[in-house]
């Protein structure tokens, strides 16, 4: 394998890969060796010499027809055996659908019965980053990491982790080679990855890449997984949950940080602000002079939620559909702090 194999699944896949690779190299050397030997042995030695015409060798033809079929069947059998050993592969009584419709409750129940997990993280493929929502860990609370600015998946070592994945736009694929196999992430579907990273007593970092072309910034859609020992992870989790869920305080809004979130995160995929990296062409209005516009989201002026102020804008960013039902603006599950900083920045656009 080109990457270190850390988890059980990665090791199983690596062993299969190494076997197939070595086997393919041996077959290549055998075939090329026979080709070179045949070309040399039966070369024409004189200008007027014609090769002896002989009928095909039945044994040779049967061998090179049957043998490849046997070899492919063997590799197929080893592949099926490896797949059956992968984490949460399920059983005859509890077959696991690794990709199924989000509303398929029966399939979801089978997934939840498949293996005891210590942490579930909901992963959403964005254009172009991965958003992480921690459902809870040992009663420490839930929070999301979905600004698109330096977000990484942080998990505890030595614990069973399950990623529940979907996309809110196009097809993506989650793949961190050191942790296991690739999994497609489709809009309207739920995909799953299970893994357990052994505890080495120190921080570990693994990198992956979206493995399906998903748009112009596909190359930037990197998956970074940081694994911490249990004590360090609990400290990080507690501090992050507290910071992400703190009540909004607009007196502490950071416009510079808000600009970074807006211009380098998910906002820039749709919106345009002149003179910045935000050059999205999806949204109907340019945001360069947003604070001078008459209303939020082109709502009627008579709507009390339409006035551009801190509270209305905060409510819009936290849950667009609640302010304007049917809007195309997605709920990016911003933390309270991110929303406050974005509000502070947007109100400077005059």
N, C-alpha and C positions, 0 to 999 in steps of 0.2 A: 504493500500500500504506500501511496505517496504521503499519507497523513498518519500520525500516530493513532492507534486504535485504543480508545480510553474505556468505553463502555462495553458491556457484554455484546450488544448488537453489533457495534463497530468491529469487535474482534471476530465475530462469526462471519460477517460480511468480508472482512479482510482475509480470513483464512480461505474462503471460497474464491475470492479474487486472486489470491496468490497461486492457488492450485490451477485455476483456469489459465492464468498468465503463463506459468511455467509450462503447462501442458501445451499451450498454443505455440510457445517458443520452440519446444521440442518437435512438434509437428511441422513447423515452418522449416527448421533445420533439416528434417528428414526429407520433406518434399523438395526443397531447393537442392539438397545434396543429390537426390536421385535425378533431378532435372539436369544438373551440371554433369553428373556421371554419364547419363544417357547421351547428352549432346557431345561429350568427348568421345565416348566409346563408338558411337555410330556416325561420327563425322565422315564426310567424304574425303578420301585420301588422294584421289586422282581426278583430274579435270573431266575425264570421260566416264568415270565410275558412277553407276547407278546403284542405289541401295537395294538390297534383296527384299522383294515384296513377300510378306508373310501374313497369314491370317491372324486376327486378334487372339490374344491369350485369354481363354475363358476364365482361368483361375485368377489372373491379374485383374480382369475387369470385374469379376465378382467381388474380389477383395476390396478394391477401391470404391465399390458401390455400397457394400455392406458395412465395412469398417467405420466410415464417417457416421453412418446412422447409429451404430453402437456407441461411438464416442459421444455424439450429441445426446443420446438417451442417458448416458452416464452423467454428463454434466447437468442435464435436466433433473435427474434424480437427486444429485447433490444439492442443487438449487432449492428444490422442494423441501429437502431435509433441513437445510439452513433456515428457510422461511418458517418452518414449523417450530424452530427453536428460538426465534426472535421474541423479545419481551412482549408480553400481552398478546401473543399470537392467537389466543383463544383456544377453544376446545370444541369437540363435536357437540357437546351439550351447550356450549356458550360461544358460538362463532362470533368473531369480532369484525364489524364493518369499519375498516380504517378510514373510509370516506363515505359519508352518507348525508342525506338532506338534513338540514338543521332541525326541521320539525319532526324527524323520525325518532320518536321517544323510545320505541322498543330497541332500536339500534343503540341509542345513547345509554339505555339501561344496561345493555350487554357490555358496553365499554366500561361503565362504572363498576361492574361486577368483576371485570377481568383481572384487576390487580389492585391491591391496596397502594394508595399513593399518599405522599406526605404534603405535596404542594401541586396545585393545579394553576397553570397560568394560561389565560386566554390570549391568544396571539392573533392579531389582525394584519393582513397584508395591505399596506397602503401604497400609494404612488408618491415617493418611493422609499419606504422604510417599513420596519416592523413595529407595531404598537403592542405593548404588553400590559395586560390587566391582571393584577394579582387578586384572586378571589378572596384569599385570607391565608394566614399561616399561623397556626397555633394560637388563634384568638387575638392576633396583633392588629387585625383590621385589613381592609381592602383598599387598593389604590391603583391608579393607572399610570403608565409611562407611555405617552403617546404624542409628544410634541414633535418628534422627528429630529430633535437636536441632541445628538450624542446619546440617545437611549440605547441601552443594552439589556440583555436578559441576565439578571443576577439570580443565582440559585445556590442552595446549600449543598455541600459535598456529602456523599454517603446517604442521600435521601432519594426516595422514588419520586421522580418528577413526571408529570404528564402535561403536554402542551395541547390545548384545544384550539384548533386553528381554523380561520376562515379568511375571506377577502371581501373588502367592500367595493372592489372595482373590477379588476381583471384577474386572470389566472396567474398565480405565483407558485413557487416551490421552495419549501424550507429544506435546507441541506447544510448541516454542519458535519462534515465527513468524520471527524474524530468521535462524534457522539452517536452515529448510526446512519441509517438509510435516509434517502430523500423522500419527501412526501409532498404531493401536489396540494395546493391551497386554492380552492375554487370558491367563487361567489355563490352563496346559497347552500354551500356544503360545509360539513364539519370534518376536519382531518385531525389525526392524532399522532403524536410521537411520545414514546415512553423512554426514559433513560435514568441511569443512576451513575453518577461520576464518583469513583472512589476518592476517599479523603486522603490527601497527601500531607495535610498539616499546613499547607500554604495556598495562596491564591493561584488559580489556574485560569487561563484565558484561551478560548477556542473561537476560530473564525469560520464563517460559512458565507454562502452567497445564494441569492435567489437564482434558481436554476432554470427559470423559464423567462424568455424575453417578455418583459411587461411594460415596455414603453421607453421613452427617450432617455430616462435616467436609470434604466435597469442596472447598469454597472455600479451605481452608487448604493444599491440595495443590499448592503452587507449585514449579515447576522453576526453579532458579537455576543458570546456567552461568557460571563465571568462567574467562576465557581469559588465560593468562599467556605472556609471551615465553619461549622455550625455556630460557634460563638460570634464570629465576625458577621455572619449572615444575619443573625438575630438582631445585632446592633444596627446593621445597615437597614434592615427591614423596618424596625421600630422607628428609626430616625426618618426614613423616607416616608413612611405612612403618616407620621405626624406632620411633616413638612407639606406633603401633598394635600392633606385634608384640613389644614388650618383654615379658619374662617377668613373670608376675603377682607383685606385691609388695604383700601385704595390709597392710604397715605404712604404706604410702603411700596407702591407700584414702581417698577424699574422699566423705564421706557427703552433703555438700551437692550436689556434682556428680551423685552417684548419684540423689538425689531429683529433680533436674532432668531427668535422662535418663528416669527412671521416669514422672514425672507429665506430661511434655510430649512424650514420644516414643511408640514403639509399645506399650510396656507398658500405658499408660493406655487403649488401645483395648479391652482385655479385663479389666483388673484394677481393683479398688476399694481405695482407702486413704482412710479417713474424714478429712475436713478438708483434702483436697488436690484438685487438678484431675483426679486419676485416679478416674474414676467408671464404668469399664467394667463391663458386666453379663454378659460371656461366661464368664469363669472361674468354676469351681464354688465357690471359697472367697474370702472377703474377705481382703485382705492387711493390714488395719489392725494386727493383732497377730501378724503372720507369724512373728516370731522365737520366739513362745511356742507355736506349733503343734507337734504331736508329730513330724511327719515332713515331708519335702519331697514335694510332688506326691502326697500321700496314699499313699505307698508303705508296705508293711508294715514295722513296726518292726524285724523280723528282718533286713531288707535293710541291709547296711552302707552303702549309698549313700543311705539315707533320713534319717540323722541330719542335723539342721540345723547345719552348721558351714561354715567358710570354704571348704574344699576341695570338699566335696560340693555346696555351693551354686554355686560357680564352675563345676564340671563340668556341673551342670544348666543353667546359663545359656548355656554355650558350645555344648552339644549335648544338648538335652532328650531326643531319641529314643534316644540311647545310654544314658541313665540309666533311662528308662521307655519301652520300645518301644511304639509305637501311640499315644503321647500326642498331644493336639491342640495342645500348645504348639509353635509353630514355631521353627525355628532362625533367629534374627535375625542371625546372623553378627556377633556383637558383637566388638569389638576386645578385647584383653586388658585394656586400661585401663578401658574402659567396664564390662566384666564385674566387675573388681575394685571399682570405685566403686559399682556396683549391689549387690554383695555387702555392702559396708560399710554402705550405706543400709538394706538389708533387715534386717540384723541389729540395727538400732536400733528396729525395729517390734515393740515388746513390749507 
